[in-house]
Amino acid sequence: MLKVDEVTAFLKAFDNPPPRGTDDFPSWARNIDGKAFLHGSLEGDVPVFVSLDHAYIDTVLVDRSKLVDNWRDELLNWNFGASEGWSLEAREGQNATELDLWLVFPRPYTGWRDLEPGETLVFQRFFPGLPPRKSYLELNQRLIQASSLHWRADRGAFSRLDAYGDFADLIHVRQLSSGHLCLIHAEILGKYMLATNQALVRVFDFHRCDDWKGFSNYRIHRTGESVLINESALSANIEELHESGLVVGSLLRGVQVVEELISSEQLATRLSRIQKAQNRQASFIAQELPTSCVGVWPPEDGPVLPFQKPPDPISPAYFKAEVLSKYKQHPDRYAISGSTIDCRGSWSLFSDDVNDEGQVYAYLKDLWTLPYEEQLYWKSFNEPPRAGITHRSFSQDFMAVAWTGYDPLVALRDALDHFPTVSVNGTNLAVWSDRGKRIHELLS
């Protein structure tokens, strides 16, 4: 399973030959590692577009029903470069007042007719007003939107948030010294292929030579091979470059067709595993109301005995005040507002509050909606109650009556918001300011 950094390192080293006469030179010259790279790059971060001086990879998705007859042999005749995208073409109609106008597929001429209406994943756009390279990559919007991905220039990736509010970079776009590179995570691409009933067609053209200045003097020896490894059909033509009987390079050009990167059975298994993880409940010491009985649920060994039966889901569990430190230290990921903690784009914990002993508490029903690892974080601060819930919580959560009593935090925020100014020579000057520290968040 390759990662983006491994792919990038391989491509950067593509044109760095070992010295002639060394043990590594023959395999390098014959593109042995190039073929291994193609076979091994269908898991993890999958290279779908590479446009460098001596390495080219491009990928098109094709309806699986088109893979019939002699499609493999026909595909070896592929003949196209990077697509700039859709275009409009026009011609005069039968008379001067008419105009025929139509859309042209991103790849109108490919060398294989069934590839032409295929779905292009990466477009290489050119714009003279974009110095210095004047080219950039643009991704297939159906794939991007269906996968809930968004471009983050600071990460050089299309990303989304995971269950913990962290960025998950699932499509990487890299600018190397001699061109562009794009990789798509296998699961993202595999799901899209399943949903659209399409197969992956990846064409490649790798050129290897330790001395390009002498290229025209080398004798070309043509071979052909077709291999099937791990259900990944790779067909290629190989042209070896010979000098005085020594293979000094090779031209590896071919096509790789993969009908699925992930099967529906594998996907169902993964989704089932995720569902089970979402339903897991960590054990918490809680206080059942109104009896004030304290116990553990789900049952586990420890100093506190388990409840005899499942407690009411609205039973509060109590925690050391330090449990909130993680959320206050990372305001970019977590927002604390009143009695709610929100994790960026992921989960929310409602109805947490602080009792008279300074313990943070939350109800079991809310704790068990958190990701399991987050539940374990809270569990590490769990302790028996030293005081009960506040009058405010009892009024709002059990009596369904809005709380109108005194709240010291609300009173402090209000006082700071309306802190008086002082007049100096007729000018009102602020005595206190939060200096952009978002006092409402800090006092939540």
Secondary structure, DSSP 8 states (H G I E B T S, - for coil): -B-HHHHHHHHHTTT----TTSTTHHHHHTTHHHHHHHHH-SSBEEEEEEE-SSEEEEEEEEEGGG--TTHHHHHTT---------EEEEEE-SSTT-EEEEEE-S-S--SSGGGTTSEESEEEEE-TTSTTT-EEEEE-HHHHHHTT-EEETTTTEEEEE-TTS-EEEEEEEEEETTEEEEEEEHHHHHHHHHHHTEEEEEEEEEEEES-GGGGGGSEEEEEEEEEEETTEEEEEEEEEEEETTEEEEEEEEEEEEES-SS-HHHHHHHHHHHHHHHT----EEEEETTTTEEEEES--SSSS-B-SS---TT-EEEE-GGGGHHHHH-TTTEEEETTEEEETTS-EE---EE-TTS-EEEEHHHHTTS-HHHHHHHHTTEE--SS---HHHIIIIIS-----S--HHHHHHHHHHT--EEEETTEEEES---TTS-HHHHT-
